[in-house]
C-alpha cells in the first residue's frame, strides 16, 4: 500500500494509552481514541490543560511519554508534509514587507531563494489557493497592510498550498471581530466540503464553530477524551471543563449556543 493509500484508509488521528510529560510534570494521560478522517474537530480544554502539548505531539515536536500515536496512519513527524498548520499569530518567515502571493509561494517551495525561479504551475497553484480562501483581491499587497481577517485567510492559504490532508489551526478566531469569525468559519466549512481535508481547530469559544463541528477532543481532569459533538455539548461536562456554570441553549430553528450562567 502506498503512503497516500495508507493515509486515506487510516483515521486522521489514533491514540492508544498516550501520556504526555513536560519538564518532569505529567500534562495528561490515558489518551485512547480515534478521530475519523474528514471531519471538523475542536480541541478544547481549560488554560494549561495541554492543548498545545497535544498539537506538539501530533506534529512530532514532543514525544509521547507512553503509548502509541498515529497521524494519518503513520508515526508523528513522518507525515508533516501532509499537514497544514496555522499558528495563533501568523507571520511569514520573510517578514511583514513580503507580498501575499510571495508568502504563499514561500509556503509552496519551502525556501526564500525560490523567488525568480518559479514555474507556471507554481504560480497557478498560488493563484488557485488564494482564490479558494477569498484572498485573490489582495494577492499583491504586503502582509503589513492587511486586516486581521485578511491575514487569517492568507495564513490558511499558506497552510493549504501544498495540498495537505490535515489542517490544524491554533485559535484561528481569537483576534477577530464577529463578522470575520463568521466568515472564517464559513471558509473552513467550505474547504472541508470541497477538499475533504480533516480540520482540527483549537478553540476557547465553541460558539462560532458549533454549526460546522462534527466532534471534539477535550482535555479534562488530566486526561484526553474524544466524542461526537452532541455528546460534548453537555451542560454538566462543559461546566466541569471550564470551571464555571455553562448553559446550552437550543433554539426552535435548530440553532445551538452556549453561555456562562455562573
matplotlib code that plots the C-alpha trace (Angstrom):
import matplotlib.pyplot as plt

x = [0.0, 1.4, 1.6, -1.3, -3.5, -2.5, -3.3, -6.7, -7.6, -6.4, -8.1, -6.8, -5.5, -5.2, -4.0, -3.6, -3.0, -1.0, 0.5, 2.4, 5.1, 6.8, 9.6, 9.1, 5.4, 2.5, 0.3, -2.3, -2.7, -4.9, -5.5, -7.1, -9.3, -9.6, -10.5, -12.1, -10.7, -12.7, -14.4, -14.0, -12.9, -12.5, -9.7, -10.9, -9.8, -9.1, -5.9, -3.0, -4.9, -2.5, -3.9, -0.6, 1.1, -1.4, -0.6, 3.1, 2.6, 0.6, 3.4, 6.2, 7.7, 7.0, 7.3, 4.6, 5.9, 4.0, 1.5, 1.1, 0.3, -0.5, -1.2, -2.7, -1.7, 2.0, 4.1, 4.1, 6.5, 6.6, 3.6, 4.1, 4.3, 0.6, -0.3, -1.0, -0.5, -2.0, -0.4, -2.2, -0.2, 0.6, 3.8, 5.7, 9.3, 10.3, 8.8, 5.9, 7.1, 6.6, 3.6, 0.8, 1.5, 5.1, 4.3, 2.2, 4.9, 7.3, 4.9, 4.8, 8.6, 9.8, 12.7, 13.1, 15.5, 12.9, 11.7, 12.5, 12.7, 9.1, 7.3, 4.0, 2.4, 3.6, 2.1, -1.1, -1.3, -0.7, -3.4, -5.8, -5.4, -5.7, -8.9, -10.1, -9.7, -11.1, -7.7, -7.2, -8.1, -5.2, -2.6, -0.1, -0.5, 2.1, 1.3, 1.7, -1.2, -3.8, -6.6, -6.9, -9.5, -7.4, -4.3, -6.1, -7.1, -3.5, -2.4, -4.9, -3.9, -0.2, -1.2, -3.3, -1.0, 0.9, -2.5, -2.4, -4.7, -5.0, -5.3, -4.5, -5.5, -4.5, -7.1, -7.9, -10.8, -9.2, -8.3, -11.2, -14.4, -17.8, -18.1, -14.6, -15.2, -18.3, -16.5, -13.5, -15.8, -17.8, -14.4, -13.3, -16.7, -16.4, -12.8, -13.8, -16.6, -14.6, -11.3, -12.2, -9.4, -9.6, -9.6, -8.5, -9.3, -8.0, -10.8, -11.5, -15.0, -17.0, -20.0, -18.8, -17.9, -20.9, -22.6, -19.7, -18.1, -18.5, -16.7, -14.3, -11.2, -11.4, -8.8, -10.4, -9.0, -5.6, -7.0, -7.6, -11.0, -12.8, -16.6, -19.1, -20.3, -23.8, -22.2, -19.6, -22.2, -23.5, -24.0, -22.5, -19.4, -18.8, -19.3, -16.7, -14.4, -14.4, -14.9, -18.0, -21.7, -22.4, -25.9, -26.6, -29.4, -31.2, -33.3, -36.6, -34.8, -32.3, -29.5, -27.2, -25.1, -23.6, -23.4, -21.9, -24.5, -22.2]
y = [0.0, 3.4, 6.2, 8.1, 4.9, 4.2, 7.8, 7.6, 4.3, 5.4, 7.5, 11.1, 10.6, 7.5, 7.5, 4.4, 4.8, 8.0, 10.2, 13.4, 14.7, 18.1, 19.2, 16.1, 17.0, 14.8, 17.0, 14.5, 10.7, 7.8, 9.2, 6.4, 7.4, 7.5, 10.6, 9.6, 11.3, 14.1, 15.9, 19.3, 18.7, 21.1, 20.8, 22.3, 22.5, 25.0, 27.0, 24.8, 21.6, 20.5, 21.7, 23.0, 19.8, 17.8, 19.8, 19.2, 15.5, 15.4, 17.3, 15.1, 18.0, 16.4, 12.6, 10.9, 9.6, 6.4, 4.8, 4.9, 7.9, 7.6, 10.6, 9.7, 6.1, 6.9, 7.9, 11.7, 13.7, 11.3, 12.9, 16.5, 17.3, 16.2, 18.6, 22.3, 24.3, 27.8, 29.2, 31.5, 34.6, 34.2, 35.7, 35.0, 33.7, 36.6, 39.4, 41.8, 43.5, 40.4, 40.4, 38.0, 36.0, 35.6, 34.5, 31.7, 30.8, 30.5, 28.0, 26.0, 26.0, 26.0, 28.3, 32.1, 31.6, 30.1, 33.6, 34.2, 30.5, 29.7, 27.6, 28.5, 25.6, 27.1, 30.5, 28.9, 26.9, 30.1, 31.9, 29.0, 28.7, 32.5, 32.5, 29.4, 31.3, 34.6, 36.4, 36.8, 40.5, 41.4, 38.9, 41.7, 43.6, 43.4, 41.5, 44.7, 46.2, 43.5, 43.5, 40.6, 38.8, 39.1, 38.0, 34.8, 34.0, 34.3, 32.0, 29.4, 29.7, 29.1, 26.1, 24.7, 25.4, 22.1, 20.2, 18.8, 16.0, 17.6, 21.2, 22.3, 25.8, 27.2, 29.6, 31.0, 33.2, 34.6, 38.1, 38.5, 40.5, 38.7, 39.2, 37.9, 35.0, 34.0, 34.4, 32.3, 29.5, 29.5, 29.3, 26.3, 24.6, 25.1, 23.9, 20.8, 20.1, 20.9, 19.3, 16.6, 17.7, 16.8, 20.1, 20.3, 23.6, 24.7, 26.9, 28.7, 29.7, 27.0, 29.1, 30.4, 26.8, 24.8, 24.8, 23.1, 20.8, 17.1, 16.2, 17.4, 16.3, 17.6, 17.7, 17.2, 16.2, 15.3, 13.0, 13.3, 12.4, 12.3, 12.3, 13.4, 17.0, 16.1, 14.3, 17.0, 19.9, 18.8, 21.3, 19.2, 18.2, 21.8, 23.3, 20.9, 21.5, 25.3, 25.6, 27.7, 27.1, 26.6, 26.7, 25.1, 26.9, 25.1, 27.4, 26.4, 26.8, 24.1, 26.5, 25.9, 28.1, 28.2, 30.8, 31.1, 31.5, 31.3]
z = [0.0, -0.9, 1.6, 0.1, 0.1, 3.7, 4.7, 3.0, 4.8, 8.2, 10.9, 10.9, 14.4, 16.6, 20.2, 22.4, 26.1, 25.5, 28.3, 27.9, 30.2, 30.0, 32.4, 34.5, 35.0, 33.8, 31.5, 30.6, 30.3, 29.3, 25.8, 23.8, 20.9, 17.1, 15.1, 11.8, 8.7, 7.1, 10.0, 11.6, 15.1, 18.0, 20.6, 23.8, 27.5, 30.2, 30.2, 31.0, 30.2, 27.5, 24.2, 22.9, 24.1, 22.0, 18.9, 19.5, 19.9, 16.6, 14.8, 16.3, 18.2, 21.6, 22.0, 24.0, 27.3, 26.8, 24.4, 20.7, 18.4, 14.7, 12.5, 9.1, 9.8, 10.5, 13.5, 14.3, 12.2, 9.3, 7.5, 8.3, 4.6, 4.6, 7.5, 7.1, 10.3, 11.0, 14.2, 16.5, 15.4, 11.7, 10.4, 7.2, 7.5, 5.3, 7.4, 7.1, 3.9, 1.8, -0.7, 0.0, -3.2, -2.4, 1.1, -0.3, -2.8, 0.1, 1.7, -1.5, -2.2, 1.4, 0.6, 0.3, -2.6, -4.8, -5.9, -9.5, -10.4, -10.0, -12.6, -14.3, -12.3, -9.0, -9.9, -11.0, -7.7, -5.6, -7.5, -7.1, -3.4, -2.8, -4.8, -2.8, 0.5, -0.8, -0.8, -4.6, -4.5, -2.2, -3.5, -4.3, -1.1, 1.7, 4.9, 6.9, 5.0, 5.8, 8.3, 10.9, 8.8, 5.6, 7.4, 8.6, 5.1, 4.0, 6.8, 5.8, 2.1, 3.1, 5.0, 2.1, -0.8, -0.6, -0.7, 2.9, 4.1, 7.6, 8.6, 12.1, 13.3, 16.7, 18.0, 14.5, 15.7, 18.8, 17.5, 15.0, 15.2, 14.9, 11.1, 10.4, 12.8, 10.9, 7.5, 8.6, 10.0, 6.7, 4.8, 6.9, 6.3, 2.5, 2.4, 4.4, 1.9, -1.2, -0.3, 2.1, 4.4, 8.1, 10.2, 13.8, 15.5, 18.9, 20.3, 23.6, 22.5, 20.7, 19.8, 16.4, 15.4, 16.6, 13.2, 11.5, 14.1, 13.9, 17.1, 19.7, 21.6, 25.1, 27.9, 31.3, 34.7, 33.3, 30.6, 26.9, 25.5, 22.2, 21.4, 18.8, 19.2, 20.6, 23.5, 24.2, 24.2, 27.5, 30.3, 33.1, 31.0, 29.8, 33.2, 34.6, 31.7, 32.0, 35.8, 35.5, 35.0, 31.3, 29.9, 26.5, 24.5, 21.7, 19.5, 17.8, 14.5, 15.4, 16.4, 19.3, 21.5, 24.9, 27.6, 31.0, 33.7, 36.7]

ax = plt.figure().add_subplot(projection="3d")
ax.plot(x, y, z, "-o")
ax.set_aspect("equal")
plt.show()
